Amino acid sequence: MDTKGITAHIRHEEIQQSLSSLRMKNFHFSNIQISFSGEPFEHTKMNLDVSHESLDVNSAKVSVTAEIRSEPDSLHLILSAEATFSFDSNGNILENPLIQRNTVAIMFPFIRSEITLLTSQPGMAPVVIPALNINKLLNDMNSNQDGADS
């Protein structure tokens, strides 16, 4: 088995033919709040809230809010991001798995980066969120909500 690596050359034309019908039209941080007491911390806990809102038959607004608290309680960060996505589809845009899952996965690297940037300040330990399996996270979240509704 060759363990030297994998190399690929993909031509521009092939890339153009492979463009997704899901497009992010707008992304911005709608709310950023951070408080830090200056006390060192070692551990953080993060909670996420995700919402999808249909704007019309082919577009939706997706909102993701991350809340991070340190242990001990010296850091509290709330960061909300919003994006508008368009998608060429038939039917209810919010019922499409691409909208439900991929939109959050597209937004999350920007959120991770902003959290690290905000916490990379003098006297503060940078918070680096590891790569997450967004599809699994959302599946687990939906399963927990379905169980709570029963």
Secondary structure, 3 states (H helix, E strand, C coil): CCCCCCCCCCCHHHHHHCCCCEEEEEEEEEEEEEEECCCCCCEEEEEEEEEEEEEECCEEEEEEEEEEEEECCCEEEEEEEEEEEEECCCCCHHHCHHHHHHHHHHHHHHHHHHHHHHHCCCCCCCCCCCCCCHHHHHHHHHHHHHHHHC
